[in-house]
Amino acid sequence: MLMEFLAVIVAGFGGGGTAHLLRRLSGRRLPEWLTPAGVAAGMLAMVIYLEYSWAPRFEAGLPEDVVVVSKNRHSSWMRPWTYAVPLTNRIIAIDNRIRQRHTTNPDLVLTGVILQERWALTMGFQSIFDCANARRADLTEGTRLDVESMPQNMEWYALAPDDPFLRVACGGGDHGGESEQG
């Protein structure tokens, strides 16, 4: 966050410096307000760039076995440009580096889920996907295993059979679709 703040400050100096240089090259025929307007334009352009580029930068840093399955995009009146191009503010990814199939029931798959939101710490947890019945349950402290190592006391969430979470976790798609949620 500090580096982004510094980048915005530097962009302001760059925009203001460019406007001031243009004003001097014109023999001061350009209006005086051009310099502070250049500062504001440089800072605004950098903020917009950073807001739109955080998700691709985060994705580029993910290991190969971590697949993005959902991006939450939204628009806001405080950022009018987001009505033209919605802004990604949250990413959900499946971490297949820890994927394990149940030994006696191969339709049950344990894998990691990574939640990343703009300006928030990365959060991760483990989920069990029931590939045959198209459902998912998150592991919690209350999750217990019976004598056959089957999970008990879990709250299952139904998923569509073509849901990208289910497809990627169960190994049916390595690219993972992106579902856009508003």
N, C-alpha and C positions, 0 to 999 in steps of 0.2 A: 504494500500500500504506500509506503514511503517512496519507493522508486516511481510509482505512478504519479504521486504528488509532485515529485521533482521533475518528471517528464512534462507535466502540465505547466509548471513554472518556466521551464526552458522553452517550451513551445510559445508561451506568452512573450518571452524576450525575443524569440525568433520572429514572431508575427509583428511585434512592435518595432523591432529593428528594421525589418523589411519595409514597413510602412514609413518609418522615419527616413530611411535611405531613399525611397521613392520621392518623398517630399523634398529632400535636399537636392536630388537630381533634377527635379522639376523647377528648381530655383524658388522654392517655397510657394509655388502657385497652388499646390494642393492644400486643402484645408488642414488646420491644426488638429482637428479631431480625428484625423486619419491614423495617427500614432496610437492613441488608446483604443481605437476601433481595431487596429491590427493586433494589439495585445489580446483583446477579447476574442477576436476571430481565431487566433492561433490557439488560445486556451480551449475554446469551445471545440475546435476541430480535433485537438488531442484527446479531450474527454470522450468525444463521440468515437474516435478510433479505438481507444482503450476499452470502452464499453462493448463494442462489437467484436473486438479481437480476443477477449479473455477466453471465450469458449474454445475457439480453434487452438489457442495457445495451450489450454489445459489438455485438450484431446491429443495434441502433438506430443505431450509429455507422458502419455499413458503407455504402459507396456503393451506389447502386441496381443496378449491374451485378455486384456481388459477391453470390452466392447461397449460403446455407448449405445444404449437402447432407447433413450428418451431425452428430449430437450424441451424444456418449458419455455415458451416464447410468449411475450406479453407486450402490450402497448400502454403508454401512460400519457396523460395530458401534460405532465411536467416535461416530457421529452416528445414533443410533437412529431419529430422525425420517425419515431417508432411506429406511427400509424402507417407509414410507407413501407418500412422494413422493421418488423417486430424484433425485439431484443431478447436474446437468450439470457435467462437469469438463473436457470438451474439445469443440471445435467445428472442423469442417472445412468450408471454403467454396471455391467455384470463382470465380475472378476473371475474369469475361468481358470486362473492359475491354481485355485484351490478346489476346483470342481471334483466331486467324488460321487460315484454312483453307489447306491446301497447294495451290499453284497447279496442279499436274498431277494430284494425287490429292485431290479435295475430301472424301474420307472421313477424311482425317487432319486433326485439329484440334489446334492448340497453344493451351494456355491456362494460367493460373496457378492454383495451389492454395495456400490459406492454412490453416495449422494454428494454432489458438489454444488454449492450455491455461490453466486457472486458475493464477495465480501464475507464469506463464512468459512469456518473450518470444514475440512473434508470429513464426512461421517461414513462409516462402513459398518456393515452387519452381515450376518449369514442368513440365508434363506434356503428352505427346502422346496423344491419344485416337484410336483406330482405330474410327470409328463403324460401319463395315460389319462388322467382325469382333468387336465388343464386347470391346475390350481397351484397356489403358492402359500407358504406359511413362513413367518419369520421366527428364527430361534430366539428365545428369551430365557431368562433365568428360570422360569417355570416349566420349561420344556423338559420332559422326562422321556426316557426310553424304556420300553417294556422288555421282557426276556428275549424277544427276537430282534432287539435293537430297532424297533419301530417307534417313531416319535409319538408321544402322547401329549395331551393338554395343549394342543396347538390351535390357533385360530386360522382357518384356511380361507383364502381369498380366491374366488373364481376368476379365471382368466379366459379370454377368447382363445380358441385353438391356434389362431395365427398371431397371437400377441408376441411382440418382439422379445419381451422378457422370457417367455416360455421357450420360444424358438432358440434363442441364444443359450439359455441355461441348459436346455436339454440337448444341445449339440446339433440342432437341425439347421442352424445358420450361423456361420462364423462372422458374417459382416454385420449382422444386427441391424434391423430397420430402425428408423428414427420415428418415434411417434411424437407428434407435436401436440402439446397440451396447452390450453390457454388459461 
